[in-house]
């Protein structure tokens, strides 16, 4: 890497100091200044005291130099005591701002395409600045350490000035070897950190396997299937794949420490010998010699400190990953201003159209959807069915703006949803995916996250709980809506799969109650029994109150009540109509329904309550 680029990186670290509180940053700079000049001040004060003693001054004569030396030593102790907490405050403030920026970048992109890229995941892992080992350092660590290095050069100049006062030739003899030791040490850490950064993908794999061993959800299958030991071995293998190259590089650096030792020791021994010899010959005063030798030792102490160089080199990969992450997520060229829907329509649902929509996932050869045309009429209950892999969930993700069509467009009242602005469009939607998130927060928060900007709307929350049929369950919880839904939290409770699905449905209903106009349900009741699902579906339709409803389900007995049913096959709408129309068509839908009905009848049920496939 070019020296100019490395200088720019270090200046970037220093600029991060502006993210810390100004008072704390000013206090840190003051203490760094004092620490930088204290070695020279100590040398001068010591030399002055020795000179005074050799002149035979009495008790009163040594009072001033003794007080000066005492003050310098006291200042050194005070700075040493105050420096760590101030450094920590500045460092953690910088890290807090940095991690917030990483989160803002990660959530700021409207779609999931880039976020799902493995390279981007590695960048996020590298840019987060959350050390998991001894070589990784945070931007805050790097910034305060780079500041210490800068002030270290101030200390170098002040200590060098004391040495020059004794003999000009001692200054380069002390300074140049010290600088050389710093450069060699810095290069060694650069090599270690470069090797470490290359292993980040292995670290991510190791973290995944480690999480499997400690996650309650995975612990059940791990014990049932007996692959716990195998999982631990996989985790260890990936961890060692990451660690061992860095260990080897570190071992090479340690084996070469004798070079730094010789570079430091030989000049220092020579300086001490020659300075002592001159003092014995009377060519210089003992006091001045003492000051010069103390200053020379200070030069090496200032420049030989490896901790700051280590912190800087450990933090630079974080900044590089962050810079690349910013580049990857750089705002695209601004498009036309967001278009507002016709205000005269109020909060009525939009007419949604898929116009020639084609979509392929990154790296996939075959499109999931191909030239698909579909209309969702305002206030319509539309069911979407099809075999696994037909593109049902993909259709919902496209409608939600989580992915953008490869070709074609999706419109709301004739306006492309991208032109509406994805955030504005998502405000119209209440969505429940089959793999919904179980947040380790209170029941109230889990429901209100359906539209987080309305977290405090208790009336809407109560209505969503009622419509989802959760009132009885919440009455049984220790703190009702305020009960944490996780046993890992104090006073928390866990729910069954079916109960969690009701919470997720309440989340979508909450969004409807605070203004969403389209309810989208992707396999929302897979954990519910057939009768409960059937009853809940009717309750949802009633709660929708004029909103459009798009329902994906494998249980055809449930979707038969929809206003219209579309069957996806081959990336297109293969069949469309009411239940009766599709049964009369005797196509794929009728075949699927008959299979489910026969299976359920064989189990003693009624055909209208067909089971899932």
C-alpha positions in Angstrom: 0.0 0.0 0.0 1.3 3.4 -0.9 2.6 5.7 1.9 0.2 8.5 0.9 -2.7 6.1 1.2 -1.7 5.0 4.6 -1.4 8.7 5.7 -4.9 9.3 4.4 -6.2 6.3 6.4 -4.6 7.6 9.6 -6.1 11.0 9.0 -9.5 9.3 8.6 -9.0 7.7 12.0 -8.2 11.1 13.5 -11.3 12.6 12.0 -13.4 10.1 13.9 -12.5 12.0 17.0 -15.1 14.5 16.0 -17.7 11.8 16.8 -16.8 12.0 20.5 -18.0 14.7 23.0 -16.0 17.8 22.5 -15.2 18.1 26.2 -13.9 14.6 26.5 -11.9 15.0 23.3 -10.3 18.3 24.6 -9.5 16.6 27.9 -7.8 13.7 26.1 -5.8 16.1 23.9 -4.6 18.0 27.0 -3.6 14.8 28.8 -1.8 13.5 25.7 0.1 16.8 25.5 1.2 16.4 29.1 2.1 12.8 28.7 4.2 13.7 25.6 6.3 16.4 27.4 6.5 14.8 30.8 9.5 12.5 29.8 11.5 15.6 28.8 10.3 17.5 31.8 11.3 14.6 34.1 14.7 14.5 32.5 15.3 18.2 33.0 14.0 18.2 36.5 16.2 15.2 37.4 19.2 16.8 35.8 18.6 20.1 37.7 18.3 18.4 41.0 21.5 16.4 40.5 23.4 19.5 39.4 22.2 21.3 42.5 23.3 18.5 44.8 26.8 18.3 43.2 27.2 22.0 43.8 26.8 21.3 47.5 23.6 23.3 48.0 22.0 23.0 51.4 18.6 21.9 52.4 17.1 25.2 51.3 19.0 25.2 48.0 17.5 21.9 46.8 13.9 22.8 47.7 13.0 24.4 44.3 14.4 21.6 42.1 13.0 19.0 44.4 9.6 20.6 44.3 9.8 20.8 40.5 10.7 17.1 40.2 7.9 16.2 42.6 5.4 18.2 40.7 6.4 16.5 37.4 6.2 13.1 39.0 2.8 13.9 40.5 1.6 15.2 37.1 2.7 11.9 35.6 0.7 9.9 38.2 -2.4 12.1 37.7 -2.3 11.8 33.9 -1.8 8.0 34.2 -4.8 7.7 36.5 -7.1 10.0 34.4 -6.1 8.8 30.9 -7.8 5.4 30.8 -11.3 6.5 31.6 -11.1 9.5 29.3 -9.7 7.3 26.5 -12.5 4.8 27.1 -15.2 7.5 27.0 -13.8 8.9 23.7 -13.3 5.4 22.2 -16.8 4.1 23.1 -18.4 7.3 21.8 -16.7 6.9 18.5 -17.7 3.2 18.3 -21.3 4.0 19.1 -21.5 6.5 16.2 -19.7 4.1 13.9 -22.0 1.2 14.6 -25.0 3.4 14.1 -23.7 4.4 10.7 -23.2 0.7 9.8 -26.8 -0.1 10.8 -28.1 2.9 8.9 -26.4 1.7 5.8 -27.6 -1.9 6.2 -31.3 -0.9 6.8 -31.2 2.1 4.5 -31.3 0.1 1.2 -34.8 -0.3 0.2 -34.4 -3.9 -1.2 -32.7 -7.1 0.0 -30.7 -7.8 -3.2 -27.4 -6.3 -2.1 -27.8 -7.2 1.6 -28.1 -10.9 0.7 -24.8 -10.9 -1.2 -22.2 -12.9 0.7 -19.6 -10.3 -0.1 -21.7 -7.6 1.4 -22.3 -9.8 4.5 -18.5 -10.1 4.9 -18.2 -6.3 4.6 -20.8 -5.8 7.2 -19.0 -8.3 9.5 -15.7 -6.5 8.9 -17.2 -3.0 9.2 -19.2 -3.5 12.4 -16.1 -3.1 14.6 -17.2 -5.7 17.1 -13.9 -7.4 18.1 -14.1 -11.1 18.6 -10.4 -11.8 19.0 -7.1 -10.1 19.8 -6.3 -8.7 16.4 -9.5 -6.9 15.8 -9.9 -3.4 17.2 -12.6 -0.8 17.0 -12.5 2.5 15.2 -12.6 4.2 18.6 -9.5 2.2 19.7 -7.7 3.1 16.5 -8.6 6.8 16.8 -7.4 7.4 20.3 -4.3 5.3 19.6 -3.5 7.3 16.5 -3.9 10.5 18.6 -1.4 9.0 21.1 1.0 8.3 18.2 0.8 11.9 17.0 1.5 13.2 20.4 4.2 10.6 20.7 6.1 12.5 18.0 5.6 15.7 20.0 7.2 13.9 22.9 9.9 12.7 20.6 10.8 16.3 19.6 10.8 17.5 23.2 12.9 14.7 24.5 15.2 15.0 21.5 15.6 18.7 22.2 17.0 17.8 25.7 19.4 15.3 24.2 20.6 17.9 21.6 21.3 20.3 24.5 23.8 17.8 25.7 25.3 16.7 22.4 23.9 17.1 18.9 25.2 13.7 17.8 23.2 11.9 20.5 19.9 13.0 19.1 20.1 11.1 15.8 21.7 8.2 17.6 18.6 8.0 19.9 15.9 9.0 17.5 16.7 7.1 14.3 16.9 3.6 15.9 13.6 4.4 17.8 11.8 5.4 14.6 13.2 2.3 12.8 11.9 0.0 15.6 8.4 1.7 15.2 8.4 1.2 11.4 9.4 -2.5 11.7 6.8 -3.2 14.4 4.1 -1.4 12.3 4.9 -3.5 9.3 4.7 -6.7 11.3 1.2 -5.8 12.6 0.1 -4.8 9.1 1.0 -8.3 7.9 -0.9 -10.0 10.8 -4.0 -7.9 10.2 -3.9 -8.5 6.5 -3.9 -12.2 7.0 -6.6 -11.9 9.6 -8.9 -9.9 7.3 -8.7 -12.6 4.6 -10.1 -15.1 7.0 -13.3 -13.2 7.8 -15.5 -15.6 5.7 -14.2 -18.5 7.9 -15.0 -16.4 11.0 -18.6 -16.0 9.8 -19.0 -19.7 9.3 -17.5 -20.4 12.7 -19.9 -17.9 14.3 -22.8 -19.6 12.6 -21.9 -23.1 13.9 -21.2 -21.6 17.4 -24.7 -20.1 17.4 -26.2 -23.4 16.5 -24.7 -25.0 19.6 -26.2 -22.4 21.9 -29.5 -21.5 20.3 -32.6 -23.1 22.1 -34.4 -23.5 18.7 -31.6 -25.6 17.2 -30.7 -27.4 20.5 -33.8 -29.6 20.2 -32.9 -31.1 16.8 -29.2 -31.2 17.7 -30.0 -33.5 20.6 -32.6 -35.6 18.8 -30.4 -36.2 15.8 -27.2 -36.5 17.7 -25.0 -34.2 15.7 -23.9 -32.0 18.5 -20.3 -33.2 18.5 -20.1 -32.9 14.7 -21.3 -29.3 15.0 -18.6 -28.5 17.5 -16.0 -30.0 15.3 -17.2 -28.0 12.3 -17.1 -24.8 14.4 -13.6 -25.6 15.6 -12.4 -26.3 12.1 -13.6 -23.0 10.7 -12.3 -21.2 13.7 -8.8 -22.7 13.2 -9.0 -22.0 9.5 -9.3 -18.4 10.5 -6.8 -18.3 13.5 -4.0 -20.5 12.3 -2.7 -18.3 9.4 -2.7 -15.3 11.8 -0.9 -17.3 14.4 1.8 -18.3 11.9 2.2 -14.7 10.9 2.3 -13.6 14.5 4.9 -16.4 15.3 7.1 -15.1 12.5 6.9 -11.6 14.0 7.8 -12.8 17.5 10.7 -14.8 16.1 12.1 -11.6 14.7 11.9 -9.5 17.8 15.6 -9.9 18.3 16.1 -7.5 15.4 14.2 -4.7 17.2 16.0 -5.5 20.4 19.4 -5.1 18.8 18.4 -1.9 17.0 17.3 -0.5 20.4 19.9 -1.9 22.7 23.1 -1.3 20.8 22.7 2.5 20.3 21.3 2.9 23.8 24.3 1.1 25.4 26.7 3.1 23.3 25.0 6.4 24.2 25.1 5.6 27.9 28.8 4.5 27.7 30.0 7.6 25.8 27.9 10.0 27.9 29.2 8.5 31.1 32.8 8.6 29.8 32.5 12.3 29.0 31.0 13.1 32.4 33.9 11.2 34.1 36.4 13.2 32.1 34.7 16.4 33.1 33.7 17.4 29.6 30.0 17.8 30.7 28.2 18.2 34.0 26.7 15.1 35.6 23.4 16.9 35.8 23.3 17.6 32.1 24.4 14.0 31.4 21.7 12.6 33.6 19.1 14.8 31.8 20.3 13.7 28.4 20.3 10.0 29.3 16.9 10.2 30.8 15.6 12.0 27.7 17.3 9.3 25.5 15.5 6.6 27.4 12.3 8.6 27.0 12.8 8.6 23.2 12.9 4.8 23.1 10.0 4.5 25.5 7.8 6.8 23.4 8.6 5.1 20.1 8.8 1.5 21.3 5.2 1.3 22.6 3.5 -1.3 20.5 0.0 -1.1 21.9 -1.0 2.0 20.0 0.5 0.7 16.7 -1.3 -2.6 17.3 -4.7 -0.8 17.9 -4.3 1.3 14.8 -3.5 -1.6 12.5 -6.4 -3.6 14.0 -8.8 -0.7 13.4 -7.8 0.1 9.8 -9.4 -3.0 8.3 -12.7 -1.9 9.9 -12.4 1.5 8.2 -11.6 -0.2 4.9 -14.6 -2.4 5.1 -16.8 0.5 6.1 -15.5 2.6 3.1 -16.3 -0.3 0.7 -19.7 -0.8 2.3 -20.5 2.9 1.8 -19.4 2.5 -1.8 -21.5 -0.6 -2.3 -24.6 1.2 -0.8 -23.9 4.6 -2.4 -27.2 6.2 -3.3 -28.1 5.6 -6.9 -28.7 8.6 -9.2 -31.9 10.3 -7.9 -34.9 9.4 -9.9 -38.0 11.4 -10.4 -39.7 12.8 -7.3 -42.0 10.4 -5.5 -45.5 10.5 -6.9 -48.4 10.7 -4.4 -51.5 8.6 -4.9 -54.8 10.4 -5.7 -55.7 12.1 -2.4 -59.4 12.1 -3.3 -59.4 8.3 -2.8 -58.5 8.8 0.9 -57.4 5.5 2.6 -59.1 3.2 0.1 -57.0 0.3 -1.3 -55.2 0.8 -4.5 -55.8 -1.3 -7.7 -52.5 -3.3 -7.9 -51.3 -4.5 -11.2 -48.4 -6.8 -12.1 -47.5 -5.9 -15.7 -45.3 -8.3 -17.5 -43.3 -9.0 -14.4 -40.2 -11.2 -14.6 -37.9 -11.9 -11.7 -34.8 -14.0 -11.2 -32.8 -14.3 -8.0 -29.1 -13.4 -8.2 -27.1 -16.3 -9.6 -30.2 -18.3 -10.7 -30.6 -19.2 -14.3 -34.4 -19.8 -14.5 -36.8 -16.9 -13.6 -39.1 -17.6 -10.7 -41.7 -15.4 -12.4 -41.9 -14.9 -16.1 -43.9 -12.2 -17.9 -46.6 -12.4 -15.2 -49.8 -10.3 -15.4 -52.1 -10.0 -12.4 -54.6 -7.5 -11.1 -55.7 -7.1 -7.5 -58.9 -5.2 -7.4 -59.5 -2.7 -4.5 -61.1 -4.4 -1.5 -60.8 -7.9 -3.1 -59.9 -11.0 -1.2 -57.4 -12.7 -3.5 -56.0 -16.2 -2.8 -52.7 -17.3 -4.4 -52.0 -21.0 -4.6 -49.6 -23.3 -6.4 -47.0 -26.0 -5.9 -43.9 -25.4 -3.8 -41.5 -23.2 -5.8 -44.2 -21.7 -8.0 -43.2 -18.2 -6.9 -46.0 -17.3 -4.4 -43.7 -15.9 -1.7 -41.6 -14.2 -4.4 -44.7 -12.4 -5.7 -45.3 -11.0 -2.2 -41.7 -9.9 -1.8 -41.9 -8.1 -5.1 -45.2 -6.5 -4.2 -43.6 -5.4 -0.9 -40.7 -3.8 -2.7 -38.1 -6.1 -1.0 -36.9 -7.0 -4.5 -37.3 -5.1 -7.8 -38.6 -6.9 -10.9 -36.0 -7.9 -13.5 -38.5 -6.8 -16.1 -41.9 -5.3 -16.1 -43.4 -3.2 -13.3 -45.9 -3.3 -10.4 -48.3 -0.4 -10.2 -50.7 1.0 -7.6 -53.6 3.0 -9.2 -51.5 3.2 -12.4 -48.3 4.5 -10.7 -45.2 2.4 -10.5 -44.6 1.6 -6.8 -41.0 2.6 -7.2 -42.2 6.1 -8.3 -44.5 6.2 -5.3 -41.4 5.7 -3.0 -41.0 2.3 -1.5 -41.3 3.6 2.1 -44.5 5.4 1.3 -45.8 2.3 -0.5 -45.0 0.0 2.4 -47.0 2.2 4.6 -50.0 0.9 2.7 -49.2 -2.7 3.4 -49.7 -5.0 6.4 -47.6 -8.1 5.7 -47.1 -11.4 7.6 -44.5 -13.8 6.1 -44.4 -17.5 7.0 -41.0 -17.0 8.5 -42.0 -14.0 10.7 -39.7 -12.8 13.4 -40.2 -13.7 17.1 -38.9 -10.6 18.8 -37.5 -11.0 22.4 -39.6 -8.0 23.5 -43.0 -7.5 25.1 -46.2 -8.8 23.6 -47.2 -5.2 23.0 -44.0 -4.5 21.1 -44.3 -7.7 19.1 -47.7 -6.6 17.9 -47.0 -2.9 17.4 -43.9 -3.6 15.3 -46.5 -4.0 12.5 -46.2 -0.2 12.2 -43.5 0.7 14.7 -44.1 4.5 14.3 -47.4 3.9 16.1 -46.0 1.9 19.1 -47.9 4.0 21.6 -51.4 3.5 20.0 -53.0 1.4 22.7 -56.6 1.5 21.2 -55.3 0.1 17.9 -53.3 -2.4 19.9 -56.4 -3.6 21.8 -58.4 -3.8 18.5 -55.6 -6.0 16.9 -55.5 -8.3 19.9 -59.3 -8.7 19.8 -59.4 -9.3 16.1 -56.6 -11.9 16.3 -58.3 -13.8 19.1 -55.5 -13.2 21.5 -57.4 -11.6 24.4 -57.7 -14.8 26.4 -54.0 -15.7 25.9 -52.8 -12.3 27.0 -55.0 -12.4 30.1 -53.2 -15.5 31.1 -49.7 -13.9 30.8 -48.2 -12.5 34.0 -48.0 -8.9 32.8 -50.5 -9.1 30.0 -49.3 -7.1 27.0 -46.2 -6.1 28.8 -45.0 -9.6 29.3 -41.6 -10.3 27.5 -42.1 -13.1 25.0 -38.8 -15.0 25.8 -37.9 -17.2 28.7 -34.3 -15.8 28.5 -35.7 -12.5 29.9 -36.7 -11.8 33.5 -40.4 -12.6 33.9 -40.7 -13.7 30.3 -42.8 -16.4 28.8 -42.6 -18.4 25.5 -45.5 -19.2 23.2 -46.4 -22.2 21.1 -46.0 -22.1 17.4 -49.7 -21.5 16.9 -49.8 -18.7 19.5 -46.8 -17.0 17.9 -48.7 -17.1 14.6 -51.6 -15.4 16.2 -49.2 -12.7 17.5 -47.9 -12.3 13.9 -51.4 -11.9 12.6 -52.2 -9.3 15.3 -49.1 -7.5 14.0 -50.6 -7.2 10.6 -54.0 -6.3 12.0 -52.4 -3.5 14.0 -51.0 -2.1 10.8 -54.5 -2.2 9.3 -56.0 -0.3 12.3 -53.4 2.5 12.0 -53.9 3.1 8.2 -52.6 0.2 6.0 -55.0 -0.6 3.2 -53.7 -4.0 1.9 -53.4 -7.1 4.1 -50.9 -9.7 2.8 -50.7 -13.1 4.5 -48.1 -15.6 3.4 -49.0 -19.0 4.9 -50.0 -17.3 8.1 -51.6 -20.2 9.9 -49.4 -23.2 9.1 -49.1 -24.0 12.8 -52.9 -23.8 13.5 -55.3 -26.7 13.2 -57.8 -26.7 10.4 -60.8 -25.6 12.4 -58.9 -22.8 14.1 -57.5 -21.7 10.8 -60.9 -21.7 9.2 -62.4 -19.6 12.0 -59.5 -17.2 12.1 -59.7 -16.6 8.3 -63.3 -15.5 8.6 -62.3 -13.2 11.5 -59.5 -11.7 9.5 -61.8 -11.0 6.5 -64.2 -9.2 8.9 -61.4 -7.2 10.5 -60.1 -6.2 7.1 -63.1 -3.9 6.7 -62.8 -3.0 3.0 -59.0 -3.5 2.8 -57.6 -5.6 0.0 -56.5 -9.1 1.2 -53.9 -11.3 -0.5 -53.7 -14.7 1.0 -51.2 -17.5 0.3 -52.1 -20.9 1.7 -51.6 -24.6 0.9 -54.9 -25.4 2.6 -57.4 -25.0 -0.2 -60.3 -25.4 2.1 -59.5 -22.0 3.6 -58.9 -20.1 0.3 -62.2 -21.4 -1.2 -63.9 -18.5 0.5 -61.8 -15.9 -1.3 -63.4 -13.6 -3.9 -60.9 -14.9 -6.5 -58.2 -17.6 -6.6 -55.2 -17.5 -8.9 -52.9 -20.5 -9.3 -49.3 -19.9 -10.2 -47.4 -22.4 -12.4 -44.3 -21.9 -14.5 -43.9 -18.4 -13.3 -47.3 -17.3 -14.7 -51.0 -17.2 -13.7 -52.1 -20.6 -14.9 -55.7 -20.5 -13.6 -57.9 -17.7 -12.2 -61.5 -17.6 -10.9 -63.7 -18.4 -7.9 -63.5 -21.8 -6.2 -66.6 -23.0 -8.0 -65.3 -21.8 -11.4 -61.9 -23.5 -10.9 -63.5 -26.7 -9.8 -65.7 -26.7 -12.9 -62.6 -26.1 -15.0 -61.1 -29.4 -13.7 -57.6 -28.2 -14.0 -54.7 -28.3 -11.6 -56.6 -26.5 -8.8 -59.4 -29.0 -8.9 -56.9 -31.8 -8.8 -55.1 -30.4 -5.8 -58.4 -29.7 -3.9 -59.7 -33.2 -4.6 -56.5 -34.8 -3.3 -56.7 -32.7 -0.1 -60.4 -33.5 0.4 -59.9 -37.2 0.0 -57.1 -37.2 2.5 -59.2 -35.4 5.0 -62.3 -37.5 4.4 -60.1 -40.6 5.0 -59.2 -39.1 8.4 -62.9 -38.7 9.2 -63.3 -35.0 8.4 -65.6 -33.0 6.2 -64.4 -32.1 2.7 -64.9 -28.4 3.3 -62.2 -28.6 5.9 -59.5 -30.1 3.7 -56.0 -30.7 5.2 -52.7 -29.3 4.2 -50.5 -31.2 1.8 
